[in-house]
């Protein structure tokens, strides 16, 4: 039996290449490859960097779907089904929208489904696919098998992705991860993580985790073992790690030189609206940020705009905050109404959705606002995100922050990454705006 994996692209503008910053290695495909029975033949097409062979001689097509790639994924599924191939869709978007996804395939996989992969293959061999395979959140796949994309490996950014945990204990209103994992956290065995890191090609790592500090004892054990590898790594955390001096020290000593923190907003009323007011209880935010910086760890600060209290003044204050702390890099993103989240349902009930299914809307482009903000127009919100992001990534700002980054850390990989990422973002800002979602890939 032969299985074909597909990773759909978001989309691109006519005549332009796919955005370089979106070309991380497809870890999800490596994980699924590990879960297949050993006797299954397999192949992989990465829609972001190559043409898909719709006429390939295969028995089963597995497509992983995110909300931004749903439109493209459904098109790919249709093309294979026209040729008589069986198609299975899975991933975050499918779990959140199973009824929608079922219209475009022969079967859907809901939740992680690592425990259902053998059942799926057995049913496919018998010609008796079920319409739905519902698994449970799990993360016990041992080691991701990257051999499935050995052919494409050189096209990806030179950073190794290794998963450590899934989910988060917090329940932020807009977050699809909280909805997917029901505000729970699960993690892999430390030994499996370490063995996978040893086998990776690149020695700069991003540890894939929604909140690696969710289980303190696990985090401390992991950091202790990573220290022995003498590598450089980054991950995503919440600001409260700075309240735990021991864990912060362990993280730094193990080679962590940069972390991504989702601040989302610096406005107290916005934080309350998104059910993230717990960050206000951490103590002095500026002091916690400086503790992380003092430890030699840089911060990728992420902010979201479009909540009910946001005006242009919110952007001005946030830019001032970002410049004060000289962050490694920032994201000024507009709020996304992911399906089946509390935010999506509230905006729908209030009649504020501009499109019920923006991810399938004809002509929808990257950066388009899918809802009506309270104190700005949709067009104003989109324009302000672009305007103030460009302010942060002006060359003068990049050079100034570059010297600050060098003072914080002497790790060569991180200093190289700083210049690479900031200059890349400088030139990609305008390229991102207006990318037609799901278009121009064939």
N, C-alpha and C positions, 0 to 999 in steps of 0.2 A: 504494500500500500504506500502511496505517495501523498504527502501533505505539503501544501504551499502556504508559507507565511507571507502576509502583506502588511507593511506599515504605510498607511496613507499619509500624504502630504497635506499641509494646511492650504496651500495654493501659492501662486506667484503672479507677478505682473508679466504681461506679454513681452517677450524678448529679453527678460532678465533672468538671472540665475536665482535659485533658491537661496534664502538668506543664510549666510555662513553661521551666524549665531544660533540658528535653529538645528544645526547638524550635530547634535550629541549622539553618541552611540545608542542604538535601540535596545536598551537593557531588557525591556519587556519581551522582546523576541527571543533573547538568549534564555530568559527564564522559561518561557513556553517550550523552547527547544529541549530544555532539561527534562520537562514533564512528559514528553512523548515516550512511548515504548521504544526500546532499542531497535527493533526490527523495522521501524517505519522509515522509509526514504523521505527526505525533506529538502526543501529549497526555500529561498527567501528573496523577495523583491522589495527594495526600499524605494518607494514612490518619490521620495525627496530628491534622489540623485540618479535614478535610472528609469528606463521605460519598463512597464510591466508586460510580460509575455502572456497575454490573455489566452493564447492557444496552447500553452504548456500542457503536457499530458499529465494531469494530476487527478487524484481521487477526491481530495478535500481541500478547500481553501479556508484558512483561518485569518481573519482580519481583526486587528485591535483598534478600537474606536474611542477617540476623545471627542468632546463637544465641538472643538474647532475643526476636527477632521471628519465629522459625521457626514457632511454632504459629499465629500470626495469618497469616503468609504462606501457609501450607498451606491454611488456610480460604479465603483470598481466591482462591487458585489453583483450589480445588474449585468455587467459585461461578462463575468464568469458564468452566471446563471443562463444567459442567452446561449452559451456554448455547452450547456448541460452539466456544468460542474456544481457540486454541492458546496454551499457557502455557510460558514459559521461566523457569527459576529460576537465579540466580547469586549470587555474593557469598561472603564468608568462610565462612559455615556450610555452604553447598553444597559448597565445595571440601573442607572437612573431613569432610563426611558426604554424599557424592554418591549412595550407594546409597539412603539414606533419602529424599533429596530427589526422586529419580527416581520414587518412588511417587506423587508429587503433581503431576506435570507432564508435558509432552510432550518436553521437552529440558532438560538442565542445562548450564551454562557453568562450567567448572572453571578456577581461577586467574583472572588478570585478563582474558584473552580480548579485549583490544583488537585483537589481530591476527586475531580470528575473527568480528568483528561483521558484516563484509560477507558472509562465507561464510554466516553464520546467516540474514541477510536474503535472500540469493539462494536458499537452500534453502527458506525459508518461502514465497517467491513461487512456487517450483516445486512446493509441496506435498510436499516431501521432507525434512522435518526429521530430522536425526540425533538419536539419543538423547543423545549427549554431544559437547560442543565443548571441547576441552582446549587452553588457551592457555599462555602462559608469563608470568612476572612481567614487566610492562612498564609504562612510564609516559610514553610519547611521544605524548600526545594534543594537544599544542600548547596550546590555551586552552580551558578548560571553558566550555560554552555555557549560561549561566544563563537564557536567554530561555524555557526550558522551564517555569520556575516564576515567571515575571514576575507572574502572576495571584495567587500566594500570598505573594510576597516580603514584604509588610508584616506578615505573621503571625510571621515568624522573628525571632530575637534580632538586634540591630543590630551584628553582627560579621561580617566577610567571611572565609570559609574559602578558603584557597589552598593547594593541595598542593605540597610541595617534594620529598618523597622517600617511599619505602616500604621497610619492612623494617628490620632491625637486625642488627649483627654478633654480638650476644650471644645466648645460648641458654638463657634462663631457663625452668625446668621447666614452669611453669604457663602460659606465654605462647602464645596462639594465633597471634600475629604471627610469632614465631620458627618455629613449625611451618609456617605458610603460606608464608613466604619462605625457608625452609631456612637461617635465620640469615645471610642476605645482605641487602645494601642497594643500592638503585638510586635515582637522582634525576633530576629534570627538567632541561632546559636552563635556565640562568639567565635568558636573554633571554625565554623563554616565561613564566617566573614573573613577571618584572617587567612584561611587557605585560599579563598578567592582573590584577595588582595595580592597574595604572593604570586598568583598565576597571571595577573593582569599585565598588559603590555606597557601602559603608561604609568609612571610613578607619581603623577599628580592625580589625586583622587577627589571625587565628589561622593560623599556618603549619602545615598538617597534615603531620606527619612523626613517625615513631616515635622517631627519634633524629637530629636535624639535624646533629649533630656527628660522625656516622659517617664522613664524608668531609671532612677538614679543609680541603683546598684548595677544594672546592666551597662549603663553608660560608663561607670567607673571601671568595670571589668574590661570593657571594650577598649577604652583609652589606654589602660595599662598594657594590654597586649599589642595595640598598634604601635606604641612607643618602641617596641623591640624591632619593628620593621624599618625604622628610620626613613619614613616617607613624609610627604607634604599632603595635607588634605583639607577639604572644606566640607561644610554641611549646612543644614538649616536648623536653627534653634529658636527658642523663645527667650526674651530678654531676662527672664528670671534665673537663668543659669549664673548670672553675675552675682546673685545673692549667695551662691555656694562656692566659697573660695577654694575648697579642696578639689571639687570637680572642674572648676575653671582652670586651676593649675595643672591638673592631670590632662585636660584637653590640650592646653598649650604645649606641655612637655611631650605629648604624643605626636606633635607635628601639625596641629591645627593652626593655620595662619589666617583663615578668613571664614566668616560665617554669614549666612543669609538670615536676616531677621525681618519678619513681617510686622512692621509697626502699624501699617494700614492707615492710621490717622493720628494726629497729635491733638485733635479736638475731643474733649471729654464727652460731649453729647453724641458725637459720631460713634465713639467707642461703645457707649451705652446702647446705641441703636443696633450695632452689629454684634452685641452680646460679647464684647471684648473689654468691658470695663475692669476686668480683673487686672489688666495691665496697670491701671491707676493705683492698685493696692500694693504694687511692688516697691514703692518708695520713690525716691528721686530718680526720674528716668535719666537725666543727664549724668548723674553719678554712676549709674549702672553701665551706661555706654562707655564712660571713661575708664571704668574698671576693666572692661573687655579690651579697650585700646591699650591700656597700660600693661596688659598681659602680652602684648605683641600680636593681638588678633585684630585684623581689619574687619569691617562690617559692610556687607551688601545690604542696603536699607531699602525695603519695599514699602511703597505707600499706595493707597487706593483712594480715588476721588469719585464723588458722585453720590455720597451719602447726603442726608437731608439738610445738614448744616453747612455744606460746602458752598463757598463763593470764591471769587478770585482771591480774596484775602487769605483763604485757606492755602492756596498754592504759594502765595508770597511768604506766609509764615513757615510753611514746610520747607521751602527752598532755603530760607534763612536758617532753619534748624539743621538742614543737611549740610550747609556750608559751615556752620558753627562746629560741627563734629567732623568735617572733612572725610566723609564716608568714602570707602573704596570705590563704590559705584552705587547708583540708586535706580529704582524703578518708580516712575510716576504713571501708574496705570489707572484707567477708568474702571469703575465697578462693572463686573460681568454678572449677568443674571443667569447663573447656571441652573438648568432645569431641576425641579424637585427640591431646591434649597428653600429655606424659609424666606430669603430675600425674593426669589422668583415668585413664590406663592403670594407673598404680601403685595408685591407690585402688581401682580395679576388681579388680585382682589380689589386693589385700589384703582384699577383701570389705567395704570401707568406704563404698561408694556407697549412699546411701539410696534412690536411684532411678536406674535405668540411663540414662534420657533425661529428665532433669528439665525440659528446655525444652518437652517435650510432655506432661508429667504433668498430669492433670486436677486443678485446684485449686491449682496451684503459684503462689505469689505472690512479688513482688519482696521480697528480704530473707530468703527461706527458704533454709536451709542444705541442700545436696544431698548431704552426705557426713558421716561420723562423725569429728569431730576427736579427737585423741589425749588431750588433757588437759582438755577441756571437753565438755559436751554440745552438740548442735546448737542447742538453744534458748538455752543460755547464751551461745554465740558470737554469735548474732543479737542478743540483748539487750544484750550488752556493746558491740557496734558502735554501736548506737543510743544507749546511755547516754553513752559518752565523746565521741561526735560532738556530742551536745547540749551537753555541757560546753564544748566548744571554741566552739560557736556561741551561747553565752549573750550577751545584749546587753552585759554588762560587758566580756566578752572582745572583742566586735566593736568597741566604742568605743576600748578601749585599743590594739588593733592598728591601728585606723584612723589614730590619731595617729602611730604608728610608720611606717605606710605613707606618710603625707604627708611625714615627715622623709626617707624614702628617695628618694622621687621627687616632683617637682612637676608631673608630666605630668597635666593635667586629666582626660584620658580614663581613665587608670588609677585615679586617685582616685575618680572617679565609678563605675567598674567595681567597685572594692573594696566600696563601700557597697551597690551594687545586688546583687552576687553574695552577699555575706555575709548581708544581710537576707533575700534570696530563699531561701538555704539554711536560715536559721533557721526560716522558716515552712513550708518544704517537707519538713523531716526526717520528721515524722510522716506526712505525706501520702504519702511514698514507700513506707513500710512497709505491706505487705499489698496492694499493687496486683496484681490478678489478671493474670498474664501471658497475653496473647492474648485478653482478654475485654473486653466492654462497649464495643466500637467501632462496632457497627452499630446 
